[in-house]
Structures are given as C-alpha cells and as structure tokens.
C-alpha cells in the first residue's frame, strides 16, 4: 500500500491558516467590565449622603429624636451595604482569598469618600462669608443621587430578576424613602 501525497490545486492555500471563528456581536460587546468594589461603594456612599442630609434635617430641623435618627441612618446604611455586597458577590463570585476584601472593601471606600466629601463641604462653608447651610443641604441631596445612579449602572450586569414579593418590597421602600426625602426637602426649601 502506498501513500499518496495530495498537492493542493492552489499552492497558496497550503500556507494560509484558517481564520478564527468570531464571537457573535452580542457576546463581543457586553458593556463595561464589572466593578465589584466600586459599584457597591457608590451605592453605600449614596445612602450615607442621603441619610446625612435627610435624617439630619429631620433631626435638626423637625425635632425627630436623635436616637431614632441615628438608628434609621445605621439601618439604611447597613441594608445598603448588605444588599449591594450580596448582589456583587452573587453576580461576580470572588476568589476565596479576595472574599474579605469584596465584603469590607466597599464599606471602607464609601466611608472614605463620605469623609472626604464632608471635609470638602466644611472647607467651602468655612471659607464663605455668608450662611450656606440650605445651599449645602441641596447640593448634598443632589450629590447623593449621583452615586446611587452610577452604582446601579456599574452593578447592572449579572443581576437576577427579583421575585414578585421582593419587587413589591423594593417599591415600597423606594416610595417611603421618596416621601421622607420630599418632606425633608420641603422643610429645607422653607428656610431658604
């Protein structure tokens, strides 16, 4: 039995490698890479700023008991930290050695940004010749929306659909938060 060598009809075909198979468009462009620490940190920062402004206004301006205000603030930040970190861990599972960084990192980053924001606003208020409390409150209120919106965009990928009960609970929390925020904002606007 003899083996025959088959020559290609076109000698250039033998030297050309096959082209790689390309991924479909939807797989090639999935959007920005996930930010498993920055996304939750911005969510927590938004809640910290919101709590500082809204709960602070309810305590200082409307006479809410300080202990109750601190409890609401701690509960809000705790819920945001738990929910954002849990979502991040489920959506983008970390390596075992990175788990503690992924759990505590967002809280540390958020607290650092929160303190830096307060220091900057204190510097602005001290350098002014007039009272800026209401204006700073409005700036902080608007500033609290930006990290919340950005964090939702950074954490959108990998999000599981909520159950109907969780969806209703989420809407109720957002509605309650909106009402409390509008009450506090109305009180700030009265003072301007």
PABA-672179 format. One record per residue: y, z, x of N, C-alpha, C in turn; residue in three letters. Coordinates in steps of 0.02 Angstrom, whole numbers, plus 32768, in hexadecimal, padded with zeros to 4 digits. Layout:
! residues N
YZXYZXYZXALA ...
END
This chain:
! residues 192
7FC68000802A800080008000803D8000802DUNK 80687FD4802280A47FCE804A80E07FE38022UNK 810E80048043814B8019802081807FE4802CUNK 81A07FD37FF881D47FA17FFD82187FC37FFCUNK 82437FAA802482887FC2802482B07F937FF8UNK 82CF7FB07FC782F57F877F98833E7F897FAEUNK 83587F527FBB839E7F4B7FCF83C97F437F90UNK 84017F657F8C842D7F5B7F53844A7F157F54UNK 84577EFC7F1984737EB97F1384B87EB77F33UNK 84DE7EEE7F2D85207EF17F4A851F7F277F81UNK 85297F177FC085247F497FF585577F817FEFUNK 85907F777FCD85C37FAB7FC585AB7FE37F96UNK 857C7FD57F69856380077F3B853D803E7F5FUNK 851C802F7F9384F480617FB7851F80957FD8UNK 855B80837FED858580B3801185B380DB7FE3UNK 85B880CB7FA485E380EF7F7585BE81297F54UNK 85DA81667F5885BB819D7F3385CC81987EE9UNK 85A381B97EC185B181B97E7985ED81E47E6BUNK 861381D07E3A864E81F67E25863782367E02UNK 865A826E7E0E864682AB7DEC865682A77DA2UNK 862F82CA7D7B863B82CB7D33867582FA7D25UNK 86A682E27D0186E283097CF386D883357CB6UNK 86F783707CB886F4839D7C7F871F83827C46UNK 870D83907C088738837B7BD0877D839A7BD7UNK 87AD837A7BB887F383907BBC87FB83D97BA7UNK 87D983EF7B7287E284337B5987C884677B8BUNK 879684557BB4877E84847BE587A784847C24UNK 87C4844B7C3587EB84467C73882E846B7C6DUNK 884C846D7C32888D848B7C29888884C47BF7UNK 887684FE7C0D886E85377BDF88AC85627BDBUNK 88DE85537BFF891A857B7BFE892085A67C3CUNK 894F85D37C3C895A85FD7C78891E862B7C83UNK 8915863F7CC188DD866D7CCF88E986B17CAFUNK 88B586D57CA088BE87177C8188E187477CB0UNK 890687757C93892987A97CB9890F87EC7CA0UNK 88D688047CB988B7883F7C9C88DC88807CA9UNK 890B88827CD7893288BF7CE2897988B57CC7UNK 8997887C7CD389DB88707CBD89E1886D7C70UNK 89B2884D7C4F89B488487C0689B4888D7BE5UNK 898288B87BF3898388FB7BD689BF89257BECUNK 89D5891C7C2B8A0F89427C428A4E89307C1BUNK 8A5788F17C0C8A9288DD7BE48A8D88F77B9DUNK 8A5188F87B818A4789137B3E8A5B895D7B3DUNK 8A4389827B6E8A5289CA7B728A9D89D47B7EUNK 8ABB89AB7BA98B0389B07BB68B2B89A47B76UNK 8B1789727B4F8B3A89657B108B3789A07AE1UNK 8AFD89C07ADC8AF689FB7AB18B1D8A357ACDUNK 8B1E8A3E7B0F8B478A737B2D8B918A6A7B1EUNK 8BA98A2E7B278BF08A207B198BFF8A2A7ACFUNK 8BD28A117AA48BDC8A197A5C8BDE8A637A4AUNK 8BAE8A897A648BAC8AD07A558BE98AF57A6EUNK 8BFF8AE37AA98C3B8B037AC68C778AF87A99UNK 8C7F8ABB7A818CB98AAA7A578CB28AC57A11UNK 8C7B8AB479F08C748AC379A98C678B0D799DUNK 8C368B2879C08C278B6F79B78C628B9979D1UNK 8C808B847A088CBB8BA77A218CF48BA879EEUNK 8CFF8B7079CD8D338B6D79998D218B99795DUNK 8CE28B9A794B8CCE8BC479138CD68C0E7924UNK 8CC88C2079618CCF8C6779768D188C7A797EUNK 8D3D8C5379A58D828C6579B68DB18C57797BUNK 8DAB8C1D795D8DDB8C09792A8DCB8C1F78E4UNK 8D8B8C2778D38D798C35788E8D588C797884UNK 8D518CA078B98D398CE478B28CEE8CED78ACUNK 8CC68CBC78C18C7E8CC478C18C6B8CF978F5UNK 8C3A8D2378E68C278D5779168C108D377957UNK 8C268D53798F8C188D3779D08BCD8D3679DFUNK 8BAA8D6A79CB8B628D6D79D88B3D8D3479B3UNK 8B538D2779768B358CF079508B458CAD7970UNK 8B828CA579888B968C6779AA8B6E8C5B79E9UNK 8B658C8F7A118B3D8C897A4E8AF58C787A3CUNK 8ADB8C987A088A968C8979F28A8E8C4079DDUNK 8ABF8C2779B88ABD8BE179A28AC08BB279DEUNK 8AEB8BC27A0F8AF28B997A4B8AB18B997A73UNK 8A948BD47A7E8A568BD97AA58A1D8BB57A80UNK 8A198BBE7A3F89E58B9C7A1889EE8B507A1AUNK 8A2B8B387A148A388AF07A168A258AD27A5AUNK 8A3B8AF37A8F8A2C8AD97AD289E28ADE7AE0UNK 89C28B147ACB897A8B1B7AD489538AE57AAFUNK 89678AD77A7289458AA27A4B894F8A5E7A6BUNK 898C8A517A83899A8A117AA489728A0A7AE4UNK 89708A407B0B894A8A3E7B4A89008A337B3DUNK 88E58A577B0C889E8A507AFD888E8A0A7AE3UNK 88B589F27AB388A789B17A9588B089797AC7UNK 88E5897A7AEE88F189437B1D88BE89437B55UNK 88AD897E7B6F887C89827BA58837896F7B8CUNK 882489857B5187E389737B3587DE89287B2BUNK 8812890A7B0F881288C27B04880C889D7B46UNK 883088B57B79882E88957BBA87E9889B7BD9UNK 87CA88D57BD4878788DF7BF1875288B67BCEUNK 875888AF7B8B872788877B668732883C7B71UNK 877088277B75877E87E07B7C877087C77BC3UNK 878087F07BF4877887DC7C3A875588157C60UNK 8712881A7C5A86EE88527C7886FA88577CC3UNK 870A88937CDC8718889B7D2486D788A77D4BUNK 86DD889F7D8B86A688B37DB786A389007DB5UNK 8668891D7DC0866289677DBB8693898D7DE7UNK 86A289727E2386D089967E4F871989907E39UNK 872989617E0C876D89577DF5877B89797DB1UNK 874989997D94875189B47D51878889E97D4CUNK 878A8A187D7B87BD8A4D7D7688038A307D7FUNK 880A89FE7DAA884C89DD7DB2886089BB7D71UNK 8831899B7D50883F89787D12884D89A77CD9UNK 883389E57CDC88408A167CA888838A397CB3UNK 88908A517CF088CC8A787CFE89068A4F7D19UNK 88F88A147D33892D89EA7D4F896489D77D1EUNK 895289BF7CE2898789AD7CB289B589E87CA0UNK 89988A237C9989C18A5D7C8889F18A6D7CC1UNK 89D98A6A7CFF8A058A767D398A3C8A437D3FUNK 8A2B8A037D368A5D89CE7D398A9189D77D02UNK 8A7A89E67CC58AA889EF7C8C8AD78A2A7C98UNK 8ABC8A627CB08AE78A9C7CBD8B198A8D7CF4UNK 8B048A697D278B338A567D5C8B6B8A2A7D43UNK 8B5A89F87D1B8B8E89CC7CFE8BBB89F17CCDUNK 8B9E8A207CA88BC58A487C798BF88A727C9EUNK 8BE38A947CD38C108ABE7CFA8C468A937D1BUNK 8C338A597D358C658A2C7D548C988A157D20UNK 8C818A067CE48CAF89F17CAE8CE08A287C9DUNK 8CC68A667C968CF28A9E7C868D248AAC7CBEUNK 8D0E8AA57CFC8D3C8AB07D348D738A7B7D35UNK 8D618A3D7D288D938A077D258DC58A137CEDUNK 8DAD8A267CB38DDA8A327C7A8E058A707C86UNK 8DEA8AA27CA78E138ADD7CB88E4A8AC97CE8UNK 8E3A8A9F7D188E6D8A877D478EA48A607D23UNK 8E908A367CF48EC18A0F7CCE8EED8A3D7CA4UNK 8ECE8A6E7C838EF48A9B7C588F248AC77C81UNK 8F0E8ADE7CBB8F398B097CE58F738AE27D03UNK 8F698AA27D108F9E8A7B7D308FD18A617CFEUNK 8FC48A697CBE8FF28A527C8B90288A867C7DUNK 90628A6E7C6990998A9B7C5990998AB07C0FUNK 906F8A927BE7906B8AA47BA090248AB67B8CUNK 901D8AD27B518FDC8AE77B378FB48AA97B22UNK 8F778AA27B3D8F4E8A677B2F8F0C8A797B0EUNK 8F068AB37AF08EC68AC97AD58EA98A997AA1UNK 8ED28A847A718EB98A577A3C8EA58A137A59UNK 8ECF89F97A868EC089B87AA48E8089BB7ACDUNK 8E7789F07AF48E3A89F87B1C8DFD89FF7AEFUNK 8E068A227AB78DCF8A297A888DBA89E57A6CUNK 8DEA89BB7A5A8DDA89797A418DBA894D7A77UNK 8DD389527AB48DB5892B7AEB8D6D89417AF7UNK 8D6189827AF78D1D899C7B018CF089877AC7UNK 8D0A89877A8A8CE289737A518CCE892A7A58UNK 8CFD88FF7A6A8CED88B87A758CBF88B07AB1UNK 8CCB88D77AE58CA188D27B228C5A88E87B14UNK 8C5089147AE48C0B892A7AD48BE388F27AB3UNK 8C0588C27A948BE1888B7A758BC6885A7AA9UNK 8BEB88507ADF8BD7881D7B118B94882C7B31UNK 8B87886A7B4A8B4488757B668B0D88717B32UNK 8B1B88867AF48AE788817AC18AD488387AB3UNK 8B06880D7AB08AF887C67AA48AD587A77AE0UNK 8AEE87B67B1C8ACF879B7B598A8787B37B61UNK 8A7A87F27B518A36880C7B598A0687EA7B29UNK 8A1D87DB7AED89F287B97ABD89DF87747AD6UNK 8A0F87527AF78A0087107B1389D187157B4EUNK 89DA87477B7989B0874F7BB4896987657BA2UNK 896187857B69891F879F7B5688FF87777B1EUNK 891B873E7B0C890287177AD388BC86FC7AE0UNK 88AF86E47B1C886D86C77B2B883686FB7B27UNK 87FE86E87B0D87C487137B0B87C687477AD3UNK 87F687427AA787FD87737A7287CC87657A3AUNK 87A887987A278779879179EF879F879879ADUNK 87878779797A87A6877F7938879987C5791DUNK 87CE87E5790387C4882978E8879F882778A6UNK 877E885D7897875D886378568792886A7820UNK 8782885D77E187B4886477AC87D388AA77A9UNK 87AC88DE77B487C7892277B387F8892E77EBUNK 87E8891678268816891D785F885688F47854UNK 884E88BA783588888890782888B888B477F8UNK 889D88D377C388C788F7779388E7893377B6UNK 88C1895877DE88DD899178028915897B7831UNK 890A89437854893D89287880897D8916785BUNK 897688F5782289B188E377FA89D5892177E0UNK 89AE895477CD89CE899277B489F489B477EDUNK 89D889B7782989FB89D578618A3A89AF7873UNK 8A36896C78738A72894478828AA7894D784CUNK 8A938952780D8AC2895C77D68AE489A077DDUNK 8ABD89D477E98AD98A1777F28B088A19782EUNK 8AF389FA78648B1D89F878A08B5E89D37892UNK 8B5A899C786D8B968976785C8BC6899E7830UNK 8BAC89C178008BD689E977D38BF98A2077FBUNK 8BD38A4478248BF18A7A784C8C258A5E787CUNK 8C168A2578998C458A0578C88C8589F178A4UNK 8C8089D478698CBC89BF78448CE589FA782EUNK 8CC58A32781B8CEA8A6F78098D118A877845UNK 8CF08A8C787F8D128AA478BB8D498A7378D0UNK 8D3C8A3278CB8D6E8A0178DE8DAA8A0478AEUNK 8D9E8A0F786E8DD58A16783F8E008A52784FUNK 8DE08A8978668E078AC478798E318AB678B7UNK 8E168A8F78E68E3D8A7E79228E788A52790FUNK 8E6D8A2278E18EA389F578CD8EDA8A1A78A8UNK 8EC98A5178848EFD8A7878628F2D8A967894UNK 8F148AA978CE8F3D8ACA79018F698A9B7929UNK 8F5F8A5A79218F868A2A794A8FCA8A1D792CUNK 
END
